[in-house]
C-alpha cells in the first residue's frame, strides 16, 4: 500500500469513485505516486470500497484507488492520508487519542472519540509497539535527505508523538495532515510499512 497526500480527495469527494480514480491517475501522471518496491510507474487498476469514521462515529463511505506496477506486478492500494491503513477511524482521530494518552489523560474520560475504550487502548498499545521501529527508519533517512544528524539526545523528555514530529522536520516540506499521516506517507513511499 501507498499512503499519499490527498488535498484533492476529501471526505466530500471520497465517495465519488470517478473523482478518486481521476485524482489517482493525475498523481501518477505527475510522478507523485510511484511503486514503493521498484520506483516504477503505476497504472490505476481499479477502486475498492472503504469507509472511515469521524471522532463522533459518523461514517463516510468511499473508494480507495488501486494501482498496478507492470515491472514488479504488484497491486498497491493508494490510500489518502486522512485514512490510517487497516483502521476504521480517521488518522487524525487516532492521533488525538494517542496524544491524550501521552499527556496522561484517562482514556475512559476522553470525549474526543466515540470508539470504545478497548479500541483506543489498542491504538495506543499498537503505536507504542511500532514507534521504535518507525523512529529508527526516520532517523536513518534524515541524513541523506537534509545532511542533518538527529541523535537520541534530541529526544530527551519528548513524548513519542513529539519525537515523530521532530523527525518529520528533517524531511522535505510536509503538506497538510497530522503527524501520523505524514509519517505514513514517508514510510510507505520508502516501502518501510506504516505506523
PyMOL commands that set and color helices and strands:
alter all, ss='L'
color gray80, all
select helices_A, chain A and resi 17-29+91-102+107-109+117-146+152-155+160-168+179-189
alter helices_A, ss='H'
color red, helices_A
select strands_A, chain A and resi 2-4+42-53+59-69+77-80
alter strands_A, ss='S'
color yellow, strands_A
deselect
rebuild
show_as cartoon
